[in-house]
């Protein structure tokens, strides 16, 4: 998942309400009870089908198997050989599962390469101490430093307003953005969004005043020595300067030393580069509708990932639960009236080209996408649903089935939903949705070397797939 500047807004719930929902989830889990309104719930038309999918899913936990196969190819940076292998693996999984109309659709994507060198150290301390190394990583899309690296004084800021006040005094210096995520916010995605602008725009803002590089505090609530990467963007017409993220522990170390010695200097060396665009692919498979095959209910995630870890939570998990959702519908012996389609998008992290290519592909002629649910919030425990986007009627229609989802641990259904990859469809009138997860630890691993398979719990991942399968099947039967 990339910057929230182009990310979905899911859902508009207060921190207090979400906190109460999470507290209830913990209570009922501890008590071994199914939760309010789940006990003695009246039978619903789809209760048997949902119970069947839940039983199959929790018994077999196939979503984790799919995730293991996807992450086994390694980091899947857009345009990389590993991303190509992930396309092949996903295509093979769909074929093995007996999905219909399995195929790939071409996507032209950019190709940025991290390179082999990412080094930073503090030099020139007044007390005569030796160099202090810092753990850093290049931000996605950054230009490299000169081959020998660069050495420059450092100036610390916490906002663009503070940078503007310093103005030309930062010329020839490295601007160090040290605004942390707000730990007091229950919504970690909100905290991420309030801090992400320094990563996305920081280099160009610093370059306006003559800075030679930008260094950004990693976007995580944890304090450790694992830097977190992510997309940065250069503004047209502004000098392109190197941009790197520093670990939170390194940021604290640098900030403390700057208080003691404002004149200290930083050495930075990176050999990242941008190469020519290449052709990759979205991967598509479906269960064709029995009555309305051209009406589509879409579930999906993005195959590409950042390259420090293996993208297990971001977003191998979204791909795995989408595959598993269709498998559960098939395994339960269900044939939906409308087509339920899984799309594994390419290039969410580096520009969203996969979503745009899918929306305008020639295969879309004659199709009508009623509904799209993108899973891009990790592989954590589901606690709610966001649905309807701007359509109050669609939201109310889905909310009438709230009791159907409560036995699956879903404590609320709110207006909202969406995602980078399905945004082009939503612009065309598709109703968006998303499964809401208890993602308090998501930014511990997000875009870092910690985002690996072992950080995903198989049962939590499977529960997300069950909820997604139930939602997709319900809409495929009932329409909107």
C-alpha positions in Angstrom: 0.0 0.0 0.0 1.4 3.4 -0.9 0.8 6.9 0.3 -2.6 7.9 1.5 -2.5 11.0 -0.7 -4.0 8.7 -3.3 -5.3 6.1 -0.9 -8.8 5.2 -0.1 -10.7 6.6 2.9 -12.2 3.8 4.9 -14.5 4.3 6.8 -15.6 7.5 8.6 -15.7 6.1 12.1 -14.6 7.9 15.2 -11.7 6.5 17.2 -14.0 6.1 20.2 -16.5 4.0 18.2 -13.7 1.8 16.7 -12.1 1.4 20.1 -15.4 0.1 21.5 -15.8 -2.3 18.6 -12.3 -3.6 19.1 -12.9 -3.9 22.9 -16.1 -5.9 22.2 -14.1 -8.2 19.8 -11.6 -8.9 22.6 -14.4 -9.5 25.1 -16.3 -12.0 23.0 -13.2 -13.8 22.0 -12.1 -14.2 25.6 -15.6 -15.3 26.6 -15.9 -17.8 23.8 -19.2 -16.2 22.8 -20.3 -15.3 19.3 -21.1 -11.7 20.1 -24.2 -9.6 20.4 -27.1 -10.6 18.1 -25.2 -13.7 17.0 -26.7 -15.8 19.8 -30.1 -17.1 18.8 -29.9 -15.1 15.6 -32.9 -15.7 13.3 -32.2 -17.8 10.2 -31.2 -15.9 7.1 -31.4 -17.0 3.5 -27.6 -17.2 3.2 -26.8 -18.5 6.7 -26.2 -22.1 5.6 -23.9 -21.0 2.7 -21.9 -18.7 4.9 -21.6 -21.4 7.6 -20.4 -23.9 5.0 -17.7 -21.5 3.7 -16.6 -20.7 7.2 -16.3 -24.4 8.2 -14.3 -25.2 5.1 -12.0 -22.2 5.5 -11.2 -22.6 9.1 -10.6 -26.3 8.7 -8.3 -26.0 5.7 -6.7 -22.5 6.0 -5.7 -22.4 2.3 -5.2 -18.7 2.2 -1.9 -19.1 4.0 -0.8 -21.7 1.5 -1.5 -19.2 -1.3 0.4 -16.5 0.5 3.3 -18.8 1.1 3.5 -19.5 -2.7 3.3 -15.9 -3.6 5.9 -14.7 -1.1 8.2 -17.6 -2.0 9.2 -15.7 -5.2 10.8 -13.0 -3.1 10.2 -9.2 -3.0 8.0 -8.2 -6.0 9.0 -4.7 -6.8 7.1 -3.4 -9.8 8.8 -4.4 -13.1 11.2 -6.9 -11.4 11.8 -10.5 -12.4 10.2 -11.5 -9.0 7.1 -9.6 -10.0 7.0 -11.6 -13.3 7.3 -14.8 -11.3 4.5 -13.8 -9.0 2.3 -13.4 -12.1 3.2 -16.9 -13.2 2.6 -18.4 -9.8 -0.8 -16.7 -9.4 -1.9 -17.8 -12.8 -1.0 -21.3 -12.0 -2.9 -21.2 -8.7 -6.1 -20.0 -10.4 -5.8 -22.7 -13.0 -5.2 -25.4 -10.3 -8.3 -24.1 -8.4 -10.5 -24.5 -11.6 -11.4 -20.8 -11.9 -12.9 -19.8 -15.2 -11.7 -17.3 -17.8 -8.2 -17.3 -16.2 -5.9 -15.0 -18.1 -3.4 -12.1 -17.8 -3.9 -8.6 -19.0 -0.8 -6.4 -19.9 0.2 -3.4 -17.9 3.1 -1.1 -18.8 4.9 -0.3 -15.6 7.9 1.8 -14.5 11.1 0.1 -13.3 13.1 1.5 -10.4 16.0 -0.5 -9.0 17.2 -0.1 -5.4 20.8 -1.0 -6.2 23.5 -2.4 -3.9 24.6 0.6 -1.8 22.5 2.3 0.9 24.9 3.9 3.5 24.7 6.8 5.9 26.8 7.9 8.8 27.1 10.9 11.1 30.6 12.5 10.8 32.4 15.5 12.3 31.3 15.4 15.9 32.8 18.1 18.2 33.7 15.5 20.9 36.0 13.8 18.4 34.0 10.5 18.4 34.1 8.3 15.4 31.5 8.1 12.6 28.0 6.9 13.8 26.3 4.7 11.2 22.6 5.0 10.5 20.3 2.4 9.1 18.7 4.0 5.9 17.0 2.9 2.7 16.4 4.7 -0.5 12.8 5.9 -1.0 11.1 4.5 -4.1 11.8 6.6 -7.1 14.7 8.5 -5.7 17.7 9.5 -7.7 21.1 8.3 -6.6 23.8 10.3 -4.8 27.1 10.9 -6.7 29.1 7.6 -6.9 31.4 8.7 -4.1 28.4 9.8 -2.0 27.8 13.2 -0.5 28.7 14.9 2.8 26.8 17.9 4.0 25.5 19.6 7.2 22.1 18.5 8.5 19.1 20.6 9.4 16.2 19.1 11.3 12.6 20.1 10.6 9.2 18.7 11.6 7.0 20.4 9.0 7.0 22.1 5.7 6.1 25.4 7.5 9.3 25.1 9.5 11.3 24.4 6.4 9.8 27.5 4.7 10.8 29.7 7.7 14.4 28.4 7.4 14.3 29.2 3.6 17.6 29.7 1.9 19.6 28.8 5.1 19.2 25.1 4.1 21.1 25.6 0.9 23.8 23.0 0.5 22.4 21.0 3.5 20.6 17.7 4.0 17.0 18.3 5.3 16.1 15.8 8.0 12.3 15.5 8.4 11.7 14.1 11.9 7.9 14.3 12.4 6.8 11.0 14.0 3.4 9.3 13.5 0.9 10.5 16.1 0.9 7.7 18.7 -2.3 9.1 20.3 -4.5 8.2 17.3 -6.3 4.9 17.5 -6.6 4.8 13.7 -3.0 4.0 12.7 -3.9 4.7 9.0 -4.9 8.2 10.0 -1.6 8.6 11.9 0.3 7.4 8.8 -1.6 9.8 6.5 -0.7 12.8 8.7 3.0 12.0 8.5 3.3 10.6 4.9 3.6 14.0 3.1 7.2 14.4 4.3 8.1 11.2 2.6 6.2 11.9 -0.6 7.0 15.5 -1.1 9.9 16.1 1.2 12.7 16.0 -1.4 11.1 18.5 -3.8 10.1 20.8 -0.9 13.7 20.8 0.4 15.2 21.2 -3.1 13.2 24.5 -3.6 15.5 26.0 -1.0 18.7 24.5 -2.3 19.1 21.4 -0.2 21.2 18.6 -1.5 19.3 15.6 -0.1 16.3 14.7 2.1 16.3 12.2 5.0 12.9 11.2 6.4 12.0 9.5 9.6 10.5 6.1 8.9 6.7 5.8 9.1 6.2 3.4 12.0 5.1 3.6 15.6 7.9 1.3 16.7 11.4 2.5 17.6 14.0 0.2 16.1 16.7 0.0 13.4 14.5 -1.2 10.5 14.0 1.6 8.0 10.7 1.8 6.1 10.7 2.6 2.4 7.8 3.9 0.3 7.0 6.0 -2.8 8.3 9.5 -3.1 7.4 11.9 -5.9 9.4 14.7 -7.6 7.6 17.9 -8.6 8.1 18.8 -12.3 10.6 21.7 -12.7 12.2 21.2 -9.3 15.8 19.8 -9.0 15.8 16.1 -8.1 17.8 15.4 -5.0 18.4 12.0 -3.3 15.8 10.9 -0.7 16.2 8.2 1.9 14.3 7.0 5.0 16.2 6.5 8.3 15.1 4.1 11.0 13.2 5.5 13.9 16.0 4.6 16.3 18.5 6.3 13.9 16.3 9.4 13.7 16.2 9.7 17.5 20.0 9.2 17.6 20.6 11.9 14.9 18.2 14.3 16.6 19.9 13.9 19.9 23.4 14.5 18.4 22.2 17.6 16.5 21.1 19.1 19.8 24.6 18.6 21.1 26.3 19.7 17.9 24.2 21.6 15.3 27.2 21.7 12.9 27.6 17.9 12.5 27.6 16.5 9.0 26.0 13.4 7.4 27.5 11.2 4.8 25.0 9.6 2.4 25.6 7.2 -0.4 23.0 5.4 -2.6 23.2 3.8 -6.1 19.5 3.4 -6.9 18.4 4.1 -10.4 15.4 4.3 -12.8 15.4 2.1 -15.9 13.1 1.9 -18.9 9.5 0.9 -18.5 8.6 -2.7 -18.9 5.4 -4.7 -19.6 3.9 -6.7 -16.7 0.4 -8.0 -16.1 -2.7 -8.2 -14.0 -3.9 -11.7 -13.3 -7.7 -12.4 -13.6 -9.9 -15.4 -12.8 -13.5 -15.9 -12.0 -16.6 -17.9 -11.2 -18.9 -17.1 -14.0 -22.4 -16.0 -13.0 -25.2 -18.4 -13.8 -27.8 -15.7 -14.6 -25.9 -12.4 -15.2 -22.4 -13.3 -16.3 -21.6 -9.8 -17.5 -22.4 -8.3 -14.1 -19.2 -8.4 -12.1 -18.5 -8.6 -8.3 -14.7 -8.0 -8.0 -12.4 -8.9 -5.2 -8.7 -8.2 -5.4 -5.3 -7.1 -4.0 -2.0 -6.0 -5.6 0.8 -8.5 -6.5 3.6 -6.0 -6.4 5.4 -5.2 -3.2 8.3 -3.2 -1.8 11.6 -5.0 -1.8 13.0 -4.9 1.7 10.8 -7.8 2.9 8.5 -10.1 0.8 5.3 -8.1 1.0 3.4 -10.7 3.0 1.0 -8.2 4.6 1.4 -5.6 1.8 -0.1 -7.0 -0.2 0.4 -10.7 -0.6 -2.3 -11.1 2.0 -4.8 -9.2 -0.2 -4.1 -11.5 -3.1 -4.2 -14.6 -1.0 -7.6 -13.8 0.5 -9.0 -12.9 -2.9 -8.0 -16.3 -4.3 -9.3 -18.0 -1.2 -12.7 -16.2 -1.4 -13.4 -17.7 -4.8 -12.1 -21.1 -3.7 -14.5 -21.1 -0.7 -17.5 -20.3 -2.9 -16.5 -23.2 -5.2 -15.7 -25.6 -2.4 -19.1 -24.9 -0.8 -20.8 -26.0 -4.0 -22.2 -22.5 -4.8 -22.8 -21.0 -8.2 -23.5 -17.3 -7.9 -26.0 -15.5 -10.1 -23.4 -12.8 -11.0 -19.8 -13.3 -11.8 -17.4 -13.2 -8.9 -14.0 -12.2 -10.2 -10.5 -12.1 -8.5 -8.1 -9.6 -9.9 -4.5 -9.5 -8.7 -3.3 -6.0 -9.8 0.2 -5.0 -10.7 1.8 -1.7 -9.8 -0.3 -0.3 -6.9 2.8 0.9 -5.1 4.5 2.8 -8.0 1.6 4.5 -9.7 -1.6 2.5 -9.8 -1.2 1.7 -13.5 -2.6 -1.8 -13.0 -6.0 -0.5 -11.9 -6.2 1.9 -14.7 -5.2 -0.7 -17.3 -7.8 -3.1 -16.0 -10.6 -0.5 -16.2 -9.9 0.4 -19.8 -8.9 -3.1 -21.1 -10.8 -4.3 -24.2 -12.1 -7.2 -22.1 -14.3 -4.7 -20.2 -16.5 -4.1 -23.2 -20.0 -5.3 -22.3 -19.2 -5.8 -18.7 -20.8 -4.0 -15.8 -18.9 -3.9 -12.5 -21.5 -3.7 -9.7 -19.2 -4.0 -6.8 -15.4 -4.1 -6.0 -13.7 -4.9 -2.7 -10.0 -4.3 -2.5 -8.0 -6.0 0.3 -4.9 -3.9 1.0 -4.7 -3.6 4.8 -2.7 -6.6 5.7 -3.6 -10.1 6.9 -5.0 -9.3 10.3 -8.2 -10.2 12.1 -11.3 -8.7 10.5 -13.5 -6.6 12.8 -15.8 -4.7 10.4 -16.8 -3.8 6.8 -16.8 -0.6 4.9 -19.2 -0.6 2.0 -21.2 1.7 -0.4 -18.7 4.5 -1.0 -20.9 7.5 -1.8 -24.0 5.4 -2.3 -26.1 5.5 0.8 -28.6 3.1 -0.8 -25.9 0.4 -1.4 -24.6 0.8 2.1 -28.0 0.4 3.6 -28.7 -2.7 1.4 -25.5 -4.4 2.7 -26.1 -3.3 6.3 -29.4 -5.1 6.4 -27.3 -8.3 6.4 -25.2 -7.2 9.4 -26.4 -10.2 11.5 -25.1 -12.5 8.8 -21.6 -11.3 9.4 -21.6 -11.0 13.2 -20.8 -14.7 13.7 -17.7 -14.1 11.6 -16.5 -11.5 14.1 -17.8 -8.4 12.1 -18.9 -5.9 14.7 -19.9 -3.0 12.4 -20.7 -2.1 8.8 -19.9 1.5 7.9 -20.1 3.7 4.8 -16.9 3.7 2.9 -14.6 1.3 1.1 -12.3 1.7 -1.9 -8.6 1.4 -2.9 -6.0 2.6 -5.4 -6.6 -0.3 -7.8 -10.4 -0.1 -7.9 -10.5 3.7 -7.9 -10.9 3.8 -11.7 -13.9 1.5 -11.5 -15.4 3.5 -8.7 -15.1 6.6 -10.9 -17.2 4.7 -13.4 -20.0 4.0 -10.9 -18.8 0.7 -9.2 -19.8 0.4 -5.5 -16.6 0.0 -3.4 -16.1 -2.0 -0.2 -13.3 -3.2 2.1 -12.9 -5.6 5.0 -11.8 -3.6 8.1 -9.0 -5.3 10.1 -7.6 -4.9 13.6 -4.4 -3.4 12.0 -2.8 -1.9 15.1 0.5 -3.6 14.3 0.4 -3.0 10.5 2.8 -0.2 10.5 5.3 -2.2 12.5 6.1 -4.1 9.3 4.7 -1.8 6.5 7.3 -1.3 3.7 10.1 -2.8 5.8 12.2 -5.9 6.0 9.8 -7.2 8.7 7.0 -7.7 6.2 7.5 -11.4 5.8 5.3 -14.6 5.9 6.0 -15.4 9.5 4.4 -12.1 10.6 1.0 -13.3 9.2 -1.3 -15.5 11.3 -2.9 -18.2 9.2 -6.3 -18.2 11.1 -6.6 -14.4 11.0 -5.8 -14.4 7.3 -8.4 -17.1 6.7 -11.1 -15.3 8.6 -10.6 -12.3 6.3 -11.0 -14.6 3.3 -14.2 -16.1 4.8 -15.7 -12.6 5.3 -14.7 -11.6 1.8 -16.3 -14.7 0.3 -19.5 -14.2 2.2 -19.7 -10.5 1.1 -18.9 -11.3 -2.6 -21.4 -14.2 -2.7 -24.2 -12.1 -1.0 -23.8 -9.2 -3.5 -23.5 -11.7 -6.5 -26.8 -13.2 -5.5 -28.7 -10.1 -4.4 -27.2 -7.3 -6.6 -27.2 -3.7 -5.5 
